[in-house]
Amino acid sequence: MFVVNNFMMALAQLIDFLLSAYMWVVIGRAVISWVNADPFNPVVRFLYDITEPLLSRIRQWIPISMGGIDFSPMILILVIMFLQSFLVPTLKQMARAMG
């Protein structure tokens, strides 16, 4: 049973790391959108390619854009923070309960 316990703890830590990394990518995308970045730059393309699928879905569900300000990155960051506060501790508690 300790193998499942260790797997769940490792999974929780991996999910926490991936969510943190993705949050920084979203922040980078938001900062890049404030400046006049070259759209053909590979770093800019990477940031747009990795974040646009989720941001476009948020824009479809919640069309919040007041005065030309796009709030979808903020909503995505809040969702990521919720997942880090709910999903990760839940997985860790489940792992502890199994052990």
N, C-alpha and C positions, 0 to 999 in steps of 0.2 A: 504494500500500500504506500510505502514511502516513495516509490517511483512516481506514482500518480501525484502525490503531494509535491514532490520536487518539480515535476512537469508543470503543474498548475502555477507554482510560484515563479518559475522561469517564464512561463507564458504571460503572466501578469506583468513582470518586469519588462519583457519585450514589448508588449502592447503599450506600456507607459512610455518607453523610450521612443517608439514609433510615433505615438501621438505628440510627444514633445517636439520631435524633429519636424513633423508635419506642421505643427503650429508655427515654428520658426520659418518654414518655407512660406506659409501664408503671410506672415508678417513681412518677409522679404518681398513677396509679390505686391503687398500693399505699398511698401516704401518705393518700390520700382515704379509703381503707377503714379506716384507724385512727381517724379522727375521725367524728363523727356529722354527715356532710355532708347537705345537702338533696338527696334523690334527683331532684328536679324542676329543679334548677339546670342550665342548659344546659352549663356546663363539666363538671359531674359526669356528665351524660348522654353528652356527647361522649367522655369518657375511658372510660366503661363500654362504649359502643357500638363504639369502635375496638379495644378490647382483649379484649372478651369472646369473640369467635369463636376466637381462638387459645388463650386461657386455658381455655375450656371443653373444647377438644380435648385439651389437656395433662391436665386433670383426668380425662377419660375414659380416657386411656392409662395414666396414673400416678396412681391415687387416693391421693395423699399428703396427708393432713390429720391431723396429730397435735395433739390438744389444742385444736382449733378454729383452728389456724394453717394457712393456705393457702400451700403452697410453690410453686404454679404460677407466680406472677410471677418467683420466683427462677430456676426452671427456664427460663422464657422468656428472661430476661436472659442466662443462661448460653448458650442457643442463639444469641442475637443476638451475644454476644461471640465464640462459635465461628465464626459466619459472617463476622464482621469480621476474625478472625484467619486464616481459611482462604480464603474466597471472594474477598474484595477483593484480597489479595496475589496470589492465583492469576490473577485477571483482569489485574492490572498486569504480572505476569511474562509472561503470554501476549501482551500488547500490546507489551512490550519485545522479545520474541522475534520478533514479526512485523516489527518495524522494523529 
